[in-house]
Amino acid sequence: YQRLTDMRAWLRNRTSGEQTRFKVESYVRAAYKEGQRFGKCDRAHDPYFDYKIERVPEKDIETISREQVKELMEYDKRPGLQRAKDVLMASFYLCGANFMDLYEMAEPVNGEVSFVRHKVQRCTQKKTCIRVEPELAAIAEKYQGEGRLFNFAAGFRSLQYRMCDNYAELSKELGFKVNMEIIRRTWATLAGEIECPEIVIDKSMGHVARTVNGRFYEKYDWSRTAKWNRRIIDYVKTGQILS
């Protein structure tokens, strides 16, 4: 119990936030419980009878407005921040794809990219298929590489850390916070604003279907995603909901 308490204090002093602390404590608990199942940890003196992991309070969902997305779309002041802006907008044009998806994404086939979302879909291997709009093609042309939609010419981890710093700098330049998570949630929020059907939002964002119908009804026309994604992009540009 005392070691767990000391670990919590150490994590709060050394890590960037409570979410990291909660994850590490949860992993340690999971390892201890696994050890119990294999007879490697003492059940009679289990510290988790008394030690409770403090949950992280839920945060308000952060998004930016349509006008702010347009401002980001048109940003061209500091050349050193163009890659950060391009990555964020590429994510938006791909219905909120995360950075690892972008980093490993294969080149388009017949004007469409297909990928399995890393965060939640590896167990089901269900592909997300999104049409490459002209705005995305223009970004990809800057970073094109053999076999990939983007070739960033750097290792994933080091590039990811640099990009986080770039997002912070870009946020100061714009006057509002931007990062990959905010862009993903903003795409979904704007989709809701123009009354995009929920099934289209879920499929386009690579959500795992948890209902009986979602698991067994696999027929989905990806042209619906193409149609609504185009509408969302046009909505950002014009402020109008086009048919």
Secondary structure, 3 states (H helix, E strand, C coil): CHHHHHHHHHHHHHCCCHHHHHHHHHHHHHHHHHHHHCCCCCCCCCHHHCCCCCCCCCCCCCCCCHHHHHHHHHCCCCHHHHHHHHHHHHHHHCCCCCHHHHHHCECCECCEEEECCCCCCCCCCCCEEEECCHHHHHHHHHCCECCECCCCCCCHHHHHHHHHHHHHHHHHHHCCCCCHHHHHHHHHHHHHHCCCCHHHHHHHCCCCCCCHHHHHCCCCCCHHHHHHHHHHHHHHHHCCCCC
